[in-house]
Amino acid sequence: MSKTKVEWKPGNMLYPLPAVMVSCGSTPEEYNIITISWTGTINTNPPMVYISVRPERHSYGIIKKNMEFVINLTTEKLVKAADFNGVKSGKDINKFEESFLTPIPARKINTVIIGESPVNIECKVTQIIPLGSHDMFIAEVVGIDVDEKYIDPEKNTLRLDKANLIAYSHGFYYLLGKRLGKFGYSVMKHPR
Protein backbone atom coordinates (compact mmCIF):
# COMPACT_ATOMS: atom_id res chain seq x y z
CA MET A 1 0.00 0.00 0.00
CA SER A 2 1.23 3.49 -0.83
CA LYS A 3 2.26 5.48 2.21
CA THR A 4 1.13 8.71 0.63
CA LYS A 5 -2.28 9.71 -0.64
CA VAL A 6 -2.60 12.82 -2.79
CA GLU A 7 -5.67 15.02 -2.49
CA TRP A 8 -7.58 15.12 -5.79
CA LYS A 9 -10.14 17.72 -6.84
CA PRO A 10 -13.72 16.86 -5.78
CA GLY A 11 -15.63 15.12 -8.53
CA ASN A 12 -17.16 11.90 -9.69
CA MET A 13 -14.60 9.16 -9.20
CA LEU A 14 -16.92 6.18 -8.88
CA TYR A 15 -15.46 4.03 -11.64
CA PRO A 16 -15.88 1.87 -13.64
CA LEU A 17 -19.32 2.75 -14.95
CA PRO A 18 -21.53 1.07 -17.51
CA ALA A 19 -21.31 2.62 -20.96
CA VAL A 20 -24.79 2.14 -22.40
CA MET A 21 -26.62 3.39 -25.44
CA VAL A 22 -30.06 4.81 -24.64
CA SER A 23 -32.58 4.74 -27.48
CA CYS A 24 -35.57 7.04 -27.51
CA GLY A 25 -38.23 8.59 -29.75
CA SER A 26 -41.76 7.61 -30.71
CA THR A 27 -41.51 7.96 -34.52
CA PRO A 28 -38.80 7.03 -37.05
CA GLU A 29 -38.06 10.73 -37.59
CA GLU A 30 -37.53 11.16 -33.84
CA TYR A 31 -35.59 7.96 -33.07
CA ASN A 32 -32.27 8.77 -31.46
CA ILE A 33 -29.44 7.23 -29.47
CA ILE A 34 -27.43 8.82 -26.66
CA THR A 35 -24.49 7.19 -24.91
CA ILE A 36 -24.79 7.43 -21.13
CA SER A 37 -22.49 6.49 -18.27
CA TRP A 38 -24.52 8.15 -15.51
CA THR A 39 -26.92 5.26 -15.08
CA GLY A 40 -27.70 2.55 -12.59
CA THR A 41 -30.11 0.45 -10.59
CA ILE A 42 -32.07 2.16 -7.82
CA ASN A 43 -34.75 -0.33 -6.73
CA THR A 44 -35.65 -4.02 -6.98
CA ASN A 45 -39.41 -4.09 -6.46
CA PRO A 46 -40.63 -2.45 -8.57
CA PRO A 47 -37.51 -2.68 -10.72
CA MET A 48 -36.25 0.86 -11.26
CA VAL A 49 -33.25 2.49 -12.90
CA TYR A 50 -32.08 5.99 -13.66
CA ILE A 51 -30.21 7.89 -16.34
CA SER A 52 -28.85 11.40 -15.94
CA VAL A 53 -28.86 13.63 -19.02
CA ARG A 54 -27.74 17.20 -19.63
CA PRO A 55 -30.76 19.35 -20.61
CA GLU A 56 -28.91 20.71 -23.66
CA ARG A 57 -28.55 17.24 -25.20
CA HIS A 58 -30.86 16.46 -28.14
CA SER A 59 -32.18 13.27 -26.51
CA TYR A 60 -33.19 15.14 -23.35
CA GLY A 61 -36.22 16.76 -25.00
CA ILE A 62 -37.23 13.51 -26.71
CA ILE A 63 -37.13 11.55 -23.45
CA LYS A 64 -38.91 14.30 -21.51
CA LYS A 65 -41.68 14.52 -24.13
CA ASN A 66 -42.28 10.76 -24.44
CA MET A 67 -41.39 9.77 -20.85
CA GLU A 68 -39.83 6.47 -22.02
CA PHE A 69 -36.45 5.18 -23.14
CA VAL A 70 -34.48 1.95 -23.54
CA ILE A 71 -31.12 1.21 -21.91
CA ASN A 72 -29.18 -0.95 -24.40
CA LEU A 73 -26.14 -2.74 -22.95
CA THR A 74 -22.99 -2.39 -25.03
CA THR A 75 -20.34 -4.90 -25.97
CA GLU A 76 -16.84 -4.97 -27.38
CA LYS A 77 -18.36 -5.10 -30.90
CA LEU A 78 -20.52 -2.04 -30.12
CA VAL A 79 -17.86 0.14 -28.46
CA LYS A 80 -17.20 2.26 -31.57
CA ALA A 81 -20.94 2.84 -32.06
CA ALA A 82 -21.28 3.72 -28.37
CA ASP A 83 -18.50 6.28 -28.63
CA PHE A 84 -19.88 7.70 -31.89
CA ASN A 85 -23.35 8.10 -30.38
CA GLY A 86 -21.84 9.92 -27.41
CA VAL A 87 -20.00 12.54 -29.46
CA LYS A 88 -22.37 13.17 -32.38
CA SER A 89 -25.75 14.90 -32.12
CA GLY A 90 -28.99 13.41 -33.37
CA LYS A 91 -30.05 16.94 -34.38
CA ASP A 92 -27.71 16.66 -37.32
CA ILE A 93 -27.76 12.98 -38.31
CA ASN A 94 -29.71 9.74 -38.09
CA LYS A 95 -27.62 7.91 -35.52
CA PHE A 96 -29.09 4.48 -36.29
CA GLU A 97 -28.06 4.78 -39.95
CA GLU A 98 -24.70 6.41 -39.29
CA SER A 99 -23.66 3.82 -36.70
CA PHE A 100 -25.13 0.84 -38.61
CA LEU A 101 -27.49 -0.15 -35.80
CA THR A 102 -30.91 -1.75 -36.20
CA PRO A 103 -33.97 -0.08 -34.64
CA ILE A 104 -36.49 -2.73 -33.57
CA PRO A 105 -39.86 -1.82 -32.01
CA ALA A 106 -39.84 -2.25 -28.23
CA ARG A 107 -42.42 -4.69 -26.86
CA LYS A 108 -43.79 -2.67 -23.92
CA ILE A 109 -43.21 0.99 -24.82
CA ASN A 110 -43.50 3.19 -27.91
CA THR A 111 -39.86 3.44 -28.94
CA VAL A 112 -37.13 1.18 -30.33
CA ILE A 113 -34.45 -1.10 -28.99
CA ILE A 114 -31.02 -1.54 -30.57
CA GLY A 115 -31.11 -4.97 -32.21
CA GLU A 116 -27.37 -5.58 -31.84
CA SER A 117 -27.42 -5.08 -28.06
CA PRO A 118 -27.44 -8.27 -25.94
CA VAL A 119 -29.91 -6.81 -23.41
CA ASN A 120 -32.45 -4.02 -23.85
CA ILE A 121 -34.11 -2.55 -20.76
CA GLU A 122 -37.44 -0.88 -21.57
CA CYS A 123 -38.20 1.98 -19.17
CA LYS A 124 -41.09 4.34 -18.33
CA VAL A 125 -40.09 7.59 -16.64
CA THR A 126 -41.78 8.15 -13.28
CA GLN A 127 -39.91 11.24 -12.11
CA ILE A 128 -37.44 13.85 -13.37
CA ILE A 129 -35.14 15.46 -10.80
CA PRO A 130 -33.10 18.53 -11.79
CA LEU A 131 -29.69 18.19 -10.14
CA GLY A 132 -27.48 20.88 -11.71
CA SER A 133 -25.48 19.92 -14.79
CA HIS A 134 -27.75 16.89 -15.35
CA ASP A 135 -31.38 15.96 -14.75
CA MET A 136 -32.05 12.48 -13.39
CA PHE A 137 -34.76 10.48 -15.14
CA ILE A 138 -36.03 7.86 -12.68
CA ALA A 139 -37.83 5.07 -14.49
CA GLU A 140 -39.63 1.81 -13.89
CA VAL A 141 -38.36 -1.16 -15.88
CA VAL A 142 -41.38 -2.48 -17.79
CA GLY A 143 -39.67 -4.95 -20.11
CA ILE A 144 -36.40 -6.76 -20.78
CA ASP A 145 -35.38 -8.10 -24.18
CA VAL A 146 -32.46 -10.57 -24.20
CA ASP A 147 -30.60 -12.09 -27.13
CA GLU A 148 -31.32 -15.81 -26.75
CA LYS A 149 -27.68 -16.74 -27.36
CA TYR A 150 -26.91 -15.42 -23.85
CA ILE A 151 -29.44 -17.67 -22.12
CA ASP A 152 -28.32 -21.07 -20.83
CA PRO A 153 -31.45 -23.17 -21.54
CA GLU A 154 -30.42 -26.01 -19.21
CA LYS A 155 -30.01 -23.78 -16.17
CA ASN A 156 -32.37 -21.00 -17.35
CA THR A 157 -29.69 -18.44 -16.46
CA LEU A 158 -28.42 -15.34 -18.17
CA ARG A 159 -24.80 -15.68 -19.33
CA LEU A 160 -23.79 -12.05 -19.84
CA ASP A 161 -20.20 -13.05 -19.12
CA LYS A 162 -20.27 -14.36 -22.71
CA ALA A 163 -21.38 -10.98 -24.15
CA ASN A 164 -18.06 -9.11 -23.80
CA LEU A 165 -19.67 -6.14 -22.07
CA ILE A 166 -17.75 -2.91 -21.74
CA ALA A 167 -17.30 -0.35 -18.97
CA TYR A 168 -16.17 3.27 -18.93
CA SER A 169 -13.45 4.53 -16.60
CA HIS A 170 -12.13 8.08 -16.50
CA GLY A 171 -12.33 8.74 -20.24
CA PHE A 172 -11.61 5.24 -21.54
CA TYR A 173 -13.60 2.12 -22.49
CA TYR A 174 -12.62 -1.26 -21.07
CA LEU A 175 -13.66 -4.81 -21.75
CA LEU A 176 -15.00 -6.51 -18.62
CA GLY A 177 -12.79 -9.45 -17.78
CA LYS A 178 -12.28 -12.39 -15.54
CA ARG A 179 -14.79 -13.53 -12.94
CA LEU A 180 -13.37 -13.33 -9.42
CA GLY A 181 -16.21 -14.85 -7.42
CA LYS A 182 -19.96 -14.86 -7.05
CA PHE A 183 -22.21 -13.15 -4.56
CA GLY A 184 -21.73 -14.76 -1.16
CA TYR A 185 -18.61 -16.74 -2.07
CA SER A 186 -16.65 -15.24 0.83
CA VAL A 187 -18.89 -16.95 3.39
CA MET A 188 -19.61 -20.21 1.56
CA LYS A 189 -18.43 -23.46 3.10
CA HIS A 190 -15.81 -25.10 0.95
CA PRO A 191 -14.78 -28.75 1.16
CA ARG A 192 -11.34 -29.18 2.64
C-alpha positions as a LaTeX table, in Angstrom:
\begin{tabular}{lrrr}
\hline
Residue & $x$ (\AA) & $y$ (\AA) & $z$ (\AA) \\
\hline
Met1 & 0.00 & 0.00 & 0.00 \\
Ser2 & 1.23 & 3.49 & $-0.83$ \\
Lys3 & 2.26 & 5.48 & 2.21 \\
Thr4 & 1.13 & 8.71 & 0.63 \\
Lys5 & $-2.28$ & 9.71 & $-0.64$ \\
Val6 & $-2.60$ & 12.82 & $-2.79$ \\
Glu7 & $-5.67$ & 15.02 & $-2.49$ \\
Trp8 & $-7.58$ & 15.12 & $-5.79$ \\
Lys9 & $-10.14$ & 17.72 & $-6.84$ \\
Pro10 & $-13.72$ & 16.86 & $-5.78$ \\
Gly11 & $-15.63$ & 15.12 & $-8.53$ \\
Asn12 & $-17.16$ & 11.90 & $-9.69$ \\
Met13 & $-14.60$ & 9.16 & $-9.20$ \\
Leu14 & $-16.92$ & 6.18 & $-8.88$ \\
Tyr15 & $-15.46$ & 4.03 & $-11.64$ \\
Pro16 & $-15.88$ & 1.87 & $-13.64$ \\
Leu17 & $-19.32$ & 2.75 & $-14.95$ \\
Pro18 & $-21.53$ & 1.07 & $-17.51$ \\
Ala19 & $-21.31$ & 2.62 & $-20.96$ \\
Val20 & $-24.79$ & 2.14 & $-22.40$ \\
Met21 & $-26.62$ & 3.39 & $-25.44$ \\
Val22 & $-30.06$ & 4.81 & $-24.64$ \\
Ser23 & $-32.58$ & 4.74 & $-27.48$ \\
Cys24 & $-35.57$ & 7.04 & $-27.51$ \\
Gly25 & $-38.23$ & 8.59 & $-29.75$ \\
Ser26 & $-41.76$ & 7.61 & $-30.71$ \\
Thr27 & $-41.51$ & 7.96 & $-34.52$ \\
Pro28 & $-38.80$ & 7.03 & $-37.05$ \\
Glu29 & $-38.06$ & 10.73 & $-37.59$ \\
Glu30 & $-37.53$ & 11.16 & $-33.84$ \\
Tyr31 & $-35.59$ & 7.96 & $-33.07$ \\
Asn32 & $-32.27$ & 8.77 & $-31.46$ \\
Ile33 & $-29.44$ & 7.23 & $-29.47$ \\
Ile34 & $-27.43$ & 8.82 & $-26.66$ \\
Thr35 & $-24.49$ & 7.19 & $-24.91$ \\
Ile36 & $-24.79$ & 7.43 & $-21.13$ \\
Ser37 & $-22.49$ & 6.49 & $-18.27$ \\
Trp38 & $-24.52$ & 8.15 & $-15.51$ \\
Thr39 & $-26.92$ & 5.26 & $-15.08$ \\
Gly40 & $-27.70$ & 2.55 & $-12.59$ \\
Thr41 & $-30.11$ & 0.45 & $-10.59$ \\
Ile42 & $-32.07$ & 2.16 & $-7.82$ \\
Asn43 & $-34.75$ & $-0.33$ & $-6.73$ \\
Thr44 & $-35.65$ & $-4.02$ & $-6.98$ \\
Asn45 & $-39.41$ & $-4.09$ & $-6.46$ \\
Pro46 & $-40.63$ & $-2.45$ & $-8.57$ \\
Pro47 & $-37.51$ & $-2.68$ & $-10.72$ \\
Met48 & $-36.25$ & 0.86 & $-11.26$ \\
Val49 & $-33.25$ & 2.49 & $-12.90$ \\
Tyr50 & $-32.08$ & 5.99 & $-13.66$ \\
Ile51 & $-30.21$ & 7.89 & $-16.34$ \\
Ser52 & $-28.85$ & 11.40 & $-15.94$ \\
Val53 & $-28.86$ & 13.63 & $-19.02$ \\
Arg54 & $-27.74$ & 17.20 & $-19.63$ \\
Pro55 & $-30.76$ & 19.35 & $-20.61$ \\
Glu56 & $-28.91$ & 20.71 & $-23.66$ \\
Arg57 & $-28.55$ & 17.24 & $-25.20$ \\
His58 & $-30.86$ & 16.46 & $-28.14$ \\
Ser59 & $-32.18$ & 13.27 & $-26.51$ \\
Tyr60 & $-33.19$ & 15.14 & $-23.35$ \\
Gly61 & $-36.22$ & 16.76 & $-25.00$ \\
Ile62 & $-37.23$ & 13.51 & $-26.71$ \\
Ile63 & $-37.13$ & 11.55 & $-23.45$ \\
Lys64 & $-38.91$ & 14.30 & $-21.51$ \\
Lys65 & $-41.68$ & 14.52 & $-24.13$ \\
Asn66 & $-42.28$ & 10.76 & $-24.44$ \\
Met67 & $-41.39$ & 9.77 & $-20.85$ \\
Glu68 & $-39.83$ & 6.47 & $-22.02$ \\
Phe69 & $-36.45$ & 5.18 & $-23.14$ \\
Val70 & $-34.48$ & 1.95 & $-23.54$ \\
Ile71 & $-31.12$ & 1.21 & $-21.91$ \\
Asn72 & $-29.18$ & $-0.95$ & $-24.40$ \\
Leu73 & $-26.14$ & $-2.74$ & $-22.95$ \\
Thr74 & $-22.99$ & $-2.39$ & $-25.03$ \\
Thr75 & $-20.34$ & $-4.90$ & $-25.97$ \\
Glu76 & $-16.84$ & $-4.97$ & $-27.38$ \\
Lys77 & $-18.36$ & $-5.10$ & $-30.90$ \\
Leu78 & $-20.52$ & $-2.04$ & $-30.12$ \\
Val79 & $-17.86$ & 0.14 & $-28.46$ \\
Lys80 & $-17.20$ & 2.26 & $-31.57$ \\
Ala81 & $-20.94$ & 2.84 & $-32.06$ \\
Ala82 & $-21.28$ & 3.72 & $-28.37$ \\
Asp83 & $-18.50$ & 6.28 & $-28.63$ \\
Phe84 & $-19.88$ & 7.70 & $-31.89$ \\
Asn85 & $-23.35$ & 8.10 & $-30.38$ \\
Gly86 & $-21.84$ & 9.92 & $-27.41$ \\
Val87 & $-20.00$ & 12.54 & $-29.46$ \\
Lys88 & $-22.37$ & 13.17 & $-32.38$ \\
Ser89 & $-25.75$ & 14.90 & $-32.12$ \\
Gly90 & $-28.99$ & 13.41 & $-33.37$ \\
Lys91 & $-30.05$ & 16.94 & $-34.38$ \\
Asp92 & $-27.71$ & 16.66 & $-37.32$ \\
Ile93 & $-27.76$ & 12.98 & $-38.31$ \\
Asn94 & $-29.71$ & 9.74 & $-38.09$ \\
Lys95 & $-27.62$ & 7.91 & $-35.52$ \\
Phe96 & $-29.09$ & 4.48 & $-36.29$ \\
Glu97 & $-28.06$ & 4.78 & $-39.95$ \\
Glu98 & $-24.70$ & 6.41 & $-39.29$ \\
Ser99 & $-23.66$ & 3.82 & $-36.70$ \\
Phe100 & $-25.13$ & 0.84 & $-38.61$ \\
Leu101 & $-27.49$ & $-0.15$ & $-35.80$ \\
Thr102 & $-30.91$ & $-1.75$ & $-36.20$ \\
Pro103 & $-33.97$ & $-0.08$ & $-34.64$ \\
Ile104 & $-36.49$ & $-2.73$ & $-33.57$ \\
Pro105 & $-39.86$ & $-1.82$ & $-32.01$ \\
Ala106 & $-39.84$ & $-2.25$ & $-28.23$ \\
Arg107 & $-42.42$ & $-4.69$ & $-26.86$ \\
Lys108 & $-43.79$ & $-2.67$ & $-23.92$ \\
Ile109 & $-43.21$ & 0.99 & $-24.82$ \\
Asn110 & $-43.50$ & 3.19 & $-27.91$ \\
Thr111 & $-39.86$ & 3.44 & $-28.94$ \\
Val112 & $-37.13$ & 1.18 & $-30.33$ \\
Ile113 & $-34.45$ & $-1.10$ & $-28.99$ \\
Ile114 & $-31.02$ & $-1.54$ & $-30.57$ \\
Gly115 & $-31.11$ & $-4.97$ & $-32.21$ \\
Glu116 & $-27.37$ & $-5.58$ & $-31.84$ \\
Ser117 & $-27.42$ & $-5.08$ & $-28.06$ \\
Pro118 & $-27.44$ & $-8.27$ & $-25.94$ \\
Val119 & $-29.91$ & $-6.81$ & $-23.41$ \\
Asn120 & $-32.45$ & $-4.02$ & $-23.85$ \\
Ile121 & $-34.11$ & $-2.55$ & $-20.76$ \\
Glu122 & $-37.44$ & $-0.88$ & $-21.57$ \\
Cys123 & $-38.20$ & 1.98 & $-19.17$ \\
Lys124 & $-41.09$ & 4.34 & $-18.33$ \\
Val125 & $-40.09$ & 7.59 & $-16.64$ \\
Thr126 & $-41.78$ & 8.15 & $-13.28$ \\
Gln127 & $-39.91$ & 11.24 & $-12.11$ \\
Ile128 & $-37.44$ & 13.85 & $-13.37$ \\
Ile129 & $-35.14$ & 15.46 & $-10.80$ \\
Pro130 & $-33.10$ & 18.53 & $-11.79$ \\
Leu131 & $-29.69$ & 18.19 & $-10.14$ \\
Gly132 & $-27.48$ & 20.88 & $-11.71$ \\
Ser133 & $-25.48$ & 19.92 & $-14.79$ \\
His134 & $-27.75$ & 16.89 & $-15.35$ \\
Asp135 & $-31.38$ & 15.96 & $-14.75$ \\
Met136 & $-32.05$ & 12.48 & $-13.39$ \\
Phe137 & $-34.76$ & 10.48 & $-15.14$ \\
Ile138 & $-36.03$ & 7.86 & $-12.68$ \\
Ala139 & $-37.83$ & 5.07 & $-14.49$ \\
Glu140 & $-39.63$ & 1.81 & $-13.89$ \\
Val141 & $-38.36$ & $-1.16$ & $-15.88$ \\
Val142 & $-41.38$ & $-2.48$ & $-17.79$ \\
Gly143 & $-39.67$ & $-4.95$ & $-20.11$ \\
Ile144 & $-36.40$ & $-6.76$ & $-20.78$ \\
Asp145 & $-35.38$ & $-8.10$ & $-24.18$ \\
Val146 & $-32.46$ & $-10.57$ & $-24.20$ \\
Asp147 & $-30.60$ & $-12.09$ & $-27.13$ \\
Glu148 & $-31.32$ & $-15.81$ & $-26.75$ \\
Lys149 & $-27.68$ & $-16.74$ & $-27.36$ \\
Tyr150 & $-26.91$ & $-15.42$ & $-23.85$ \\
Ile151 & $-29.44$ & $-17.67$ & $-22.12$ \\
Asp152 & $-28.32$ & $-21.07$ & $-20.83$ \\
Pro153 & $-31.45$ & $-23.17$ & $-21.54$ \\
Glu154 & $-30.42$ & $-26.01$ & $-19.21$ \\
Lys155 & $-30.01$ & $-23.78$ & $-16.17$ \\
Asn156 & $-32.37$ & $-21.00$ & $-17.35$ \\
Thr157 & $-29.69$ & $-18.44$ & $-16.46$ \\
Leu158 & $-28.42$ & $-15.34$ & $-18.17$ \\
Arg159 & $-24.80$ & $-15.68$ & $-19.33$ \\
Leu160 & $-23.79$ & $-12.05$ & $-19.84$ \\
Asp161 & $-20.20$ & $-13.05$ & $-19.12$ \\
Lys162 & $-20.27$ & $-14.36$ & $-22.71$ \\
Ala163 & $-21.38$ & $-10.98$ & $-24.15$ \\
Asn164 & $-18.06$ & $-9.11$ & $-23.80$ \\
Leu165 & $-19.67$ & $-6.14$ & $-22.07$ \\
Ile166 & $-17.75$ & $-2.91$ & $-21.74$ \\
Ala167 & $-17.30$ & $-0.35$ & $-18.97$ \\
Tyr168 & $-16.17$ & 3.27 & $-18.93$ \\
Ser169 & $-13.45$ & 4.53 & $-16.60$ \\
His170 & $-12.13$ & 8.08 & $-16.50$ \\
Gly171 & $-12.33$ & 8.74 & $-20.24$ \\
Phe172 & $-11.61$ & 5.24 & $-21.54$ \\
Tyr173 & $-13.60$ & 2.12 & $-22.49$ \\
Tyr174 & $-12.62$ & $-1.26$ & $-21.07$ \\
Leu175 & $-13.66$ & $-4.81$ & $-21.75$ \\
Leu176 & $-15.00$ & $-6.51$ & $-18.62$ \\
Gly177 & $-12.79$ & $-9.45$ & $-17.78$ \\
Lys178 & $-12.28$ & $-12.39$ & $-15.54$ \\
Arg179 & $-14.79$ & $-13.53$ & $-12.94$ \\
Leu180 & $-13.37$ & $-13.33$ & $-9.42$ \\
Gly181 & $-16.21$ & $-14.85$ & $-7.42$ \\
Lys182 & $-19.96$ & $-14.86$ & $-7.05$ \\
Phe183 & $-22.21$ & $-13.15$ & $-4.56$ \\
Gly184 & $-21.73$ & $-14.76$ & $-1.16$ \\
Tyr185 & $-18.61$ & $-16.74$ & $-2.07$ \\
Ser186 & $-16.65$ & $-15.24$ & 0.83 \\
Val187 & $-18.89$ & $-16.95$ & 3.39 \\
Met188 & $-19.61$ & $-20.21$ & 1.56 \\
Lys189 & $-18.43$ & $-23.46$ & 3.10 \\
His190 & $-15.81$ & $-25.10$ & 0.95 \\
Pro191 & $-14.78$ & $-28.75$ & 1.16 \\
Arg192 & $-11.34$ & $-29.18$ & 2.64 \\
\hline
\end{tabular}
